[in-house]
Amino acid sequence: MPLLRKIEIFLKETNMAWTRFGRLAVRDPRFVQDLRNGREPGKTVSERVERFISLWRADHVN
């Protein structure tokens, strides 16, 4: 699944603002908007985002 799709699902699940996600995950509040506009993140950034989502879900499970 493409990274942007994973992020969009995460944002919907958590009701998190895309700017907050970018700030927390990669210290870039415009990150999600840039992805929506065609930005292609590198491997390191993609791994950081995947790790953030996984850790968030693990910490916020009911």
MOPAC internal coordinates of N, CA, C and O (Angstrom, degrees):
PM7 1SCF
backbone

  N    0.0000 0     0.00 0     0.00 0    0    0    0
  C    1.4523 1     0.00 0     0.00 0    1    0    0
  C    1.5358 1   107.99 1     0.00 0    2    1    0
  O    1.2310 1   120.28 1   -45.59 1    3    2    1
  N    1.3152 1   117.08 1   134.41 1    3    2    1
  C    1.4697 1   120.12 1   179.65 1    5    3    2
  C    1.5434 1   111.46 1   -61.14 1    6    5    3
  O    1.2310 1   121.12 1   -30.90 1    7    6    5
  N    1.3092 1   115.47 1   149.10 1    7    6    5
  C    1.4621 1   121.34 1  -176.98 1    9    7    6
  C    1.5256 1   111.55 1   -57.92 1   10    9    7
  O    1.2310 1   119.88 1   135.36 1   11   10    9
  N    1.3136 1   117.84 1   -44.64 1   11   10    9
  C    1.4629 1   120.01 1  -178.99 1   13   11   10
  C    1.5273 1   110.78 1   -60.07 1   14   13   11
  O    1.2310 1   119.73 1   139.65 1   15   14   13
  N    1.3036 1   118.11 1   -40.35 1   15   14   13
  C    1.4724 1   121.36 1   178.47 1   17   15   14
  C    1.5288 1   110.49 1   -61.83 1   18   17   15
  O    1.2310 1   120.19 1   137.02 1   19   18   17
  N    1.3316 1   117.25 1   -42.98 1   19   18   17
  C    1.4603 1   121.49 1   177.77 1   21   19   18
  C    1.5250 1   111.01 1   -60.78 1   22   21   19
  O    1.2310 1   121.25 1   138.27 1   23   22   21
  N    1.3200 1   115.22 1   -41.73 1   23   22   21
  C    1.4628 1   119.86 1   179.82 1   25   23   22
  C    1.5212 1   110.20 1   -65.92 1   26   25   23
  O    1.2310 1   120.09 1   134.92 1   27   26   25
  N    1.3263 1   117.42 1   -45.08 1   27   26   25
  C    1.4648 1   120.73 1  -179.80 1   29   27   26
  C    1.5303 1   111.10 1   -60.06 1   30   29   27
  O    1.2310 1   120.15 1   139.18 1   31   30   29
  N    1.3163 1   117.33 1   -40.82 1   31   30   29
  C    1.4676 1   121.19 1   176.94 1   33   31   30
  C    1.5224 1   109.83 1   -63.63 1   34   33   31
  O    1.2310 1   120.48 1   134.80 1   35   34   33
  N    1.3205 1   116.69 1   -45.20 1   35   34   33
  C    1.4563 1   121.20 1   179.07 1   37   35   34
  C    1.5301 1   111.09 1   -60.29 1   38   37   35
  O    1.2310 1   120.30 1   135.23 1   39   38   37
  N    1.3144 1   117.03 1   -44.77 1   39   38   37
  C    1.4653 1   120.95 1   179.95 1   41   39   38
  C    1.5258 1   110.83 1   -61.03 1   42   41   39
  O    1.2310 1   120.76 1   139.36 1   43   42   41
  N    1.3159 1   116.14 1   -40.64 1   43   42   41
  C    1.4634 1   120.11 1   179.76 1   45   43   42
  C    1.5302 1   110.51 1   -67.82 1   46   45   43
  O    1.2310 1   120.37 1   136.43 1   47   46   45
  N    1.3344 1   116.90 1   -43.57 1   47   46   45
  C    1.4662 1   121.76 1   180.00 1   49   47   46
  C    1.5266 1   112.13 1   -61.99 1   50   49   47
  O    1.2310 1   120.78 1   139.74 1   51   50   49
  N    1.3267 1   116.12 1   -40.26 1   51   50   49
  C    1.4655 1   120.71 1  -172.93 1   53   51   50
  C    1.5202 1   112.98 1   -97.48 1   54   53   51
  O    1.2310 1   120.47 1   169.28 1   55   54   53
  N    1.3227 1   116.71 1   -10.72 1   55   54   53
  C    1.4685 1   121.31 1  -175.53 1   57   55   54
  C    1.5324 1   111.10 1    58.71 1   58   57   55
  O    1.2310 1   121.06 1  -147.43 1   59   58   57
  N    1.3215 1   115.58 1    32.57 1   59   58   57
  C    1.4635 1   121.83 1  -179.71 1   61   59   58
  C    1.5228 1   109.61 1   -88.76 1   62   61   59
  O    1.2310 1   120.62 1   -40.67 1   63   62   61
  N    1.3067 1   116.42 1   139.33 1   63   62   61
  C    1.4620 1   121.02 1   175.98 1   65   63   62
  C    1.5330 1   109.36 1   -67.29 1   66   65   63
  O    1.2310 1   120.89 1   -36.95 1   67   66   65
  N    1.3302 1   115.91 1   143.05 1   67   66   65
  C    1.4606 1   118.93 1  -178.04 1   69   67   66
  C    1.5204 1   111.95 1   -63.39 1   70   69   67
  O    1.2310 1   119.98 1   149.58 1   71   70   69
  N    1.3261 1   117.64 1   -30.42 1   71   70   69
  C    1.4587 1   119.62 1   178.40 1   73   71   70
  C    1.5305 1   111.11 1   -69.42 1   74   73   71
  O    1.2310 1   120.83 1   141.03 1   75   74   73
  N    1.3238 1   116.03 1   -38.97 1   75   74   73
  C    1.4688 1   119.84 1   177.86 1   77   75   74
  C    1.5259 1   110.42 1   -65.34 1   78   77   75
  O    1.2310 1   120.83 1   137.06 1   79   78   77
  N    1.3335 1   116.02 1   -42.94 1   79   78   77
  C    1.4618 1   119.81 1   177.99 1   81   79   78
  C    1.5235 1   110.67 1   -56.25 1   82   81   79
  O    1.2310 1   120.64 1   129.28 1   83   82   81
  N    1.3141 1   116.38 1   -50.72 1   83   82   81
  C    1.4611 1   120.00 1  -179.24 1   85   83   82
  C    1.5086 1   112.48 1   -60.02 1   86   85   83
  O    1.2310 1   120.67 1   138.54 1   87   86   85
  N    1.3226 1   116.33 1   -41.46 1   87   86   85
  C    1.4633 1   121.08 1   179.66 1   89   87   86
  C    1.5258 1   110.80 1   -63.16 1   90   89   87
  O    1.2310 1   120.67 1   133.93 1   91   90   89
  N    1.3311 1   116.32 1   -46.07 1   91   90   89
  C    1.4655 1   120.18 1  -177.57 1   93   91   90
  C    1.5289 1   112.89 1   -73.29 1   94   93   91
  O    1.2310 1   120.56 1   139.37 1   95   94   93
  N    1.3162 1   116.54 1   -40.63 1   95   94   93
  C    1.4674 1   120.29 1  -174.09 1   97   95   94
  C    1.5250 1   113.34 1   -78.33 1   98   97   95
  O    1.2310 1   120.40 1   136.88 1   99   98   97
  N    1.3305 1   116.84 1   -43.12 1   99   98   97
  C    1.4664 1   119.29 1  -173.62 1  101   99   98
  C    1.5314 1   113.51 1  -136.83 1  102  101   99
  O    1.2310 1   120.69 1  -166.97 1  103  102  101
  N    1.3264 1   116.28 1    13.03 1  103  102  101
  C    1.4739 1   121.78 1   179.32 1  105  103  102
  C    1.5273 1   112.86 1    59.13 1  106  105  103
  O    1.2310 1   121.25 1  -143.98 1  107  106  105
  N    1.3221 1   115.21 1    36.02 1  107  106  105
  C    1.4693 1   121.15 1   179.69 1  109  107  106
  C    1.5228 1   108.38 1  -142.89 1  110  109  107
  O    1.2310 1   120.12 1   -80.67 1  111  110  109
  N    1.3374 1   117.37 1    99.33 1  111  110  109
  C    1.4607 1   119.51 1  -177.18 1  113  111  110
  C    1.5275 1   114.04 1   -62.58 1  114  113  111
  O    1.2310 1   119.52 1   162.15 1  115  114  113
  N    1.3128 1   118.53 1   -17.85 1  115  114  113
  C    1.4687 1   121.33 1   178.93 1  117  115  114
  C    1.5194 1   113.06 1   -94.63 1  118  117  115
  O    1.2310 1   119.81 1  -177.50 1  119  118  117
  N    1.3079 1   117.97 1     2.50 1  119  118  117
  C    1.4607 1   122.81 1  -173.78 1  121  119  118
  C    1.5298 1   113.09 1   -53.25 1  122  121  119
  O    1.2310 1   120.01 1   128.36 1  123  122  121
  N    1.3273 1   117.58 1   -51.64 1  123  122  121
  C    1.4716 1   120.71 1  -176.45 1  125  123  122
  C    1.5281 1   110.06 1   -65.08 1  126  125  123
  O    1.2310 1   120.15 1   136.84 1  127  126  125
  N    1.3149 1   117.32 1   -43.16 1  127  126  125
  C    1.4694 1   119.35 1   178.75 1  129  127  126
  C    1.5255 1   110.70 1   -62.61 1  130  129  127
  O    1.2310 1   120.45 1   140.46 1  131  130  129
  N    1.3223 1   116.75 1   -39.54 1  131  130  129
  C    1.4607 1   119.76 1   176.86 1  133  131  130
  C    1.5281 1   111.18 1   -62.06 1  134  133  131
  O    1.2310 1   120.01 1   139.30 1  135  134  133
  N    1.3459 1   117.59 1   -40.70 1  135  134  133
  C    1.4691 1   120.73 1   176.46 1  137  135  134
  C    1.5239 1   110.12 1   -62.04 1  138  137  135
  O    1.2310 1   120.78 1   137.32 1  139  138  137
  N    1.3171 1   116.11 1   -42.68 1  139  138  137
  C    1.4685 1   120.43 1   178.81 1  141  139  138
  C    1.5244 1   111.39 1   -61.52 1  142  141  139
  O    1.2310 1   120.81 1   152.22 1  143  142  141
  N    1.3159 1   116.05 1   -27.78 1  143  142  141
  C    1.4691 1   121.29 1  -179.94 1  145  143  142
  C    1.5215 1   112.88 1   -93.40 1  146  145  143
  O    1.2310 1   120.24 1  -170.12 1  147  146  145
  N    1.3445 1   117.14 1     9.88 1  147  146  145
  C    1.4595 1   119.51 1   173.84 1  149  147  146
  C    1.5086 1   116.88 1   107.58 1  150  149  147
  O    1.2310 1   119.35 1   179.65 1  151  150  149
  N    1.3111 1   118.84 1    -0.35 1  151  150  149
  C    1.4618 1   120.67 1   178.88 1  153  151  150
  C    1.5241 1   109.55 1   -61.17 1  154  153  151
  O    1.2310 1   120.78 1   -41.93 1  155  154  153
  N    1.3095 1   116.12 1   138.07 1  155  154  153
  C    1.4607 1   122.57 1   177.41 1  157  155  154
  C    1.5296 1   108.03 1  -112.10 1  158  157  155
  O    1.2310 1   120.21 1   -72.17 1  159  158  157
  N    1.3348 1   117.20 1   107.83 1  159  158  157
  C    1.4709 1   119.01 1  -179.03 1  161  159  158
  C    1.5234 1   111.08 1   -73.47 1  162  161  159
  O    1.2310 1   121.49 1   -26.88 1  163  162  161
  N    1.3191 1   114.76 1   153.12 1  163  162  161
  C    1.4545 1   120.25 1   176.40 1  165  163  162
  C    1.5182 1   111.13 1   -76.99 1  166  165  163
  O    1.2310 1   121.35 1    -3.15 1  167  166  165
  N    1.3121 1   115.01 1   176.85 1  167  166  165
  C    1.4595 1   121.25 1  -176.83 1  169  167  166
  C    1.5274 1   111.49 1   -61.98 1  170  169  167
  O    1.2310 1   120.18 1   136.58 1  171  170  169
  N    1.3192 1   117.25 1   -43.42 1  171  170  169
  C    1.4629 1   121.00 1  -178.16 1  173  171  170
  C    1.5211 1   111.42 1   -62.44 1  174  173  171
  O    1.2310 1   120.22 1   134.83 1  175  174  173
  N    1.3097 1   117.18 1   -45.17 1  175  174  173
  C    1.4685 1   121.49 1   179.82 1  177  175  174
  C    1.5250 1   109.83 1   -66.12 1  178  177  175
  O    1.2310 1   120.17 1   137.20 1  179  178  177
  N    1.3144 1   117.28 1   -42.80 1  179  178  177
  C    1.4615 1   120.76 1   178.74 1  181  179  178
  C    1.5254 1   110.92 1   -60.13 1  182  181  179
  O    1.2310 1   120.58 1   136.58 1  183  182  181
  N    1.3179 1   116.49 1   -43.42 1  183  182  181
  C    1.4649 1   120.62 1   178.52 1  185  183  182
  C    1.5243 1   111.08 1   -64.69 1  186  185  183
  O    1.2310 1   120.44 1   141.15 1  187  186  185
  N    1.3083 1   116.77 1   -38.85 1  187  186  185
  C    1.4669 1   120.88 1   178.42 1  189  187  186
  C    1.5309 1   110.67 1   -62.40 1  190  189  187
  O    1.2310 1   120.67 1   137.34 1  191  190  189
  N    1.3209 1   116.33 1   -42.66 1  191  190  189
  C    1.4678 1   121.38 1   179.20 1  193  191  190
  C    1.5302 1   110.41 1   -64.82 1  194  193  191
  O    1.2310 1   120.44 1   133.84 1  195  194  193
  N    1.3196 1   116.77 1   -46.16 1  195  194  193
  C    1.4687 1   121.03 1   178.88 1  197  195  194
  C    1.5276 1   110.46 1   -59.31 1  198  197  195
  O    1.2310 1   120.59 1   137.01 1  199  198  197
  N    1.3251 1   116.47 1   -42.99 1  199  198  197
  C    1.4666 1   121.31 1   179.50 1  201  199  198
  C    1.5278 1   110.43 1   -64.58 1  202  201  199
  O    1.2310 1   120.27 1   137.81 1  203  202  201
  N    1.3274 1   117.09 1   -42.19 1  203  202  201
  C    1.4667 1   120.65 1   178.76 1  205  203  202
  C    1.5260 1   110.88 1   -59.65 1  206  205  203
  O    1.2310 1   120.48 1   132.37 1  207  206  205
  N    1.3211 1   116.68 1   -47.63 1  207  206  205
  C    1.4692 1   120.95 1  -179.45 1  209  207  206
  C    1.5301 1   110.03 1   -61.26 1  210  209  207
  O    1.2310 1   120.11 1   134.22 1  211  210  209
  N    1.3135 1   117.39 1   -45.78 1  211  210  209
  C    1.4651 1   121.35 1  -179.38 1  213  211  210
  C    1.5211 1   111.29 1   -61.72 1  214  213  211
  O    1.2310 1   120.23 1   133.89 1  215  214  213
  N    1.3184 1   117.16 1   -46.11 1  215  214  213
  C    1.4649 1   120.50 1  -179.75 1  217  215  214
  C    1.5076 1   111.93 1   -66.61 1  218  217  215
  O    1.2310 1   120.23 1   140.89 1  219  218  217
  N    1.3276 1   117.17 1   -39.11 1  219  218  217
  C    1.4678 1   120.88 1   178.35 1  221  219  218
  C    1.5281 1   110.15 1   -60.72 1  222  221  219
  O    1.2310 1   121.29 1   132.57 1  223  222  221
  N    1.3219 1   115.14 1   -47.43 1  223  222  221
  C    1.4690 1   119.20 1  -179.58 1  225  223  222
  C    1.5284 1   111.39 1   -63.02 1  226  225  223
  O    1.2310 1   120.54 1   139.56 1  227  226  225
  N    1.3230 1   116.57 1   -40.44 1  227  226  225
  C    1.4634 1   120.12 1   179.69 1  229  227  226
  C    1.5233 1   111.44 1   -64.70 1  230  229  227
  O    1.2310 1   120.55 1   142.26 1  231  230  229
  N    1.3191 1   116.56 1   -37.74 1  231  230  229
  C    1.4715 1   121.38 1  -178.77 1  233  231  230
  C    1.5237 1   113.12 1   -78.81 1  234  233  231
  O    1.2310 1   119.63 1   160.19 1  235  234  233
  N    1.3255 1   118.32 1   -19.81 1  235  234  233
  C    1.4578 1   121.21 1  -174.15 1  237  235  234
  C    1.5265 1   113.98 1  -117.21 1  238  237  235
  O    1.2310 1   120.76 1  -157.27 1  239  238  237
  N    1.3215 1   116.15 1    22.73 1  239  238  237
  C    1.4706 1   120.57 1   176.60 1  241  239  238
  C    1.5200 1   107.47 1   -74.76 1  242  241  239
  O    1.2310 1   121.04 1   -39.84 1  243  242  241
  N    1.3094 1   115.62 1   140.16 1  243  242  241
  C    1.4722 1   120.77 1  -177.91 1  245  243  242
  C    1.4783 1   110.68 1   -55.55 1  246  245  243
  O    1.2310 1   120.10 1   180.00 1  247  246  245

